Amino acid sequence: MIEIGRICIKTAGRDSNHKCVVVDIVDNNFVMIDGDVRRKKCNIRHLEPLGEVIKIKKGAAHAAVVSEFKKLGIELKEKKSKPKTEKPKKVRKKKEKVSEEEKKTTKKKAVKKETKAKKGEKLADKLEKK
């Protein structure tokens, strides 16, 4: 009953109620389908075979399947492919180059703050002792 070129209606899945044709027989339970559905492997139980058979080769290309469907007068929906876009490139943040003079001045400021803090602690200790 299921043979290469047999026109079927898909009964399950997202492509249900769409016409397809058997392009290849994988094993006892699975066939490769194409047509108004995505070209993929499909379980035989998810297909309802119709009486029509078209002449195509085993593993026929999508273009051959479309031309055979047009000969029978069956219209297929045009599938639009997404345009290819470039992936965004990761840009590393560049560290700002700090000059030697700036490093020295920042170190001096840090040292001054530490010494002020130490002086403040010493003053606090002296006040506590009095």
N, C-alpha and C positions, 0 to 999 in steps of 0.2 A: 504494500500500500504506500509506504513512504519510499520515494525514490528520488534520484537527482532530477531536478526540474519540476517537481510537484509543487503546485501553488497551494498555499495554506493560509489560514487565518490564525493569528496568534491569539490565544485565549487567556493568557496570564501575563502578569508583569506590566511594566510601564508602557510597553508597545502593544497592549492588548487591543483587539479589534482592528488590527492593521494587517494588510496582505503582505505575504513574504513568499519566497521560493527556497526550496532546499538546494543548497549549493554543494554540500558534501555530507556524507554519512560518516560520523565519527565512530560510533559503536552501536550496540543494540538499543541504547536508550537516548543517545544524543545525536543531533544533526547540526550542521552549520547552516544558518539562514541568512538571507539578504533580501533587500527590496525596500518596502516602505518602513522598515525597521532598521535598527542598528545591526550591522553585520556581527554575528556572535554565535556561540554555541548555545543550543536550546534543547530542552528536554522534549521528547516526542509527545509526552502527555500534555504539553502546553500548546500543541498545534491541532488545528482542525483541518484535515486535508480536503481540498476541493477536487472536483472532477477534472480540472484542466492540468495539462503538463506542457511545459515549454522545453525546447531543445537548447540546452546549455551544456557546456563541458563541466567536468568535475573541478571544483575550485574556481569557477568563472569569476572574472573581475566584476566590480560593481557596475561599470559602464555597460558591460554585456547584458547584465540583468535588467538594467534600466531600458536598454533598447528593446529587449524582448517584451517587457511590460508595455512599452509604447506601441509595439506591433499589435498587442491584444487590445489596446485602447484603455488600459488601466493607467490612470494618472498617479504619479508619485509626488510626494511633497519634496520641495527643494530644501535641502539642509544647508543652513548657513554656517560656515566655519568661523570661529572667532579670529579676529586679526591678531597676528603675533605682535606682542609688545616686548620692549626690552625690560629686563629685570632691573630694579633699582640697584645701583652699585653702592656698597657700603663705603662711606668716607670716614677715614680715621681723623679724629681731632688731633691737630698738630699742637704740640706743646710750645708755648711761647719761650723763646730763648731769652734768658735773663743774663744780663751782662755781669761781669765780675764785680763791678762797682755797686750795682744794685744788691747783689748777694751780701756784700760787706756791710752796706747800710742797713739792710734788714736784720743782719746778725747783731749789729751794734744796737739797734732799737730793741731787739729781744733781750740783750744783755742789760740794757738800761732799765727795762721793765722789771727784770728779775732783781736787780740791785735795789730798786725802789721798793719792791715788795719785801725784800729782806730787811731794809732799813725800817720799813713800817712795822714789821714784826718785832724788831729789836726795841723800837719805841714803845710798842704795846707792852712788851715784857717789862721794860723799865717802869712804866706807869703802874703796872700791876704790883711790882715789888714795893713801890712807895706807898 
